[in-house]
Amino acid sequence: MDTKDIFKNNKKWAQEQLKNNPKFFTSLSKQQHPNYLWIGCSDSRVPTNQIMNLPAGDVFVHRNIANIVAHTDFNCLSAIEYAVEVLKVEHIIVCGHYGCGGVKAAMDGNTPGYVGNWLSNIKDIIKLNKDELKDLNEQEKYNKVCELNVLEQVKNASSTTIVQNAWKNNANLTIHGWIYCISDGILHDLKLDKNTL
Ligand code: CO
């Protein structure tokens, strides 16, 4: 698609929004009130608002390769801080996806450059869970590491000082671990209980 077509598409989209709600943009331009923070993968096949069927304004989004929550990543921590402390979202959704290229690269272990460094977090997850993974075939192992990565990033988000403080102050805040299936478009709740983390 030519980039000129993107501007045409954008006009069409804006007109459609106005047809549904003539005040859509004027009310959004004043304030945002999202109730969800989405921490997901940058993968182009996992478009946050589209898969949740939510309009602009409903979800605050942070995406990176393989949906990693690293305690040294100011970008992710700033997004969590702003979402929790200013926007006061009630749900943080850490969403991974099956078929994640980042997870695959971590499993293969030979990715050079920045991406290779970025994925070291997932390489640690593989090492830590090697007993659970050892009897699985390649596909099962790939799926399992995608799920374990979500679990680990939910734990990482839970242990940030931001979330710990929010819970100490009795904020109504829940962290969810979800996984999206690219091949059928369905989201699954991994049902990670806060008490088991
Ligand atoms: Co991915």
Boltz pocket constraint, residues with backbone or C-beta under 6 A from the ligand:
constraints:
  - pocket:
      binder: B
      contacts: [[A, 41], [A, 42], [A, 43], [A, 65], [A, 66], [A, 67], [A, 97], [A, 99], [A, 100], [A, 101], [A, 102], [A, 103]]
      max_distance: 6.0
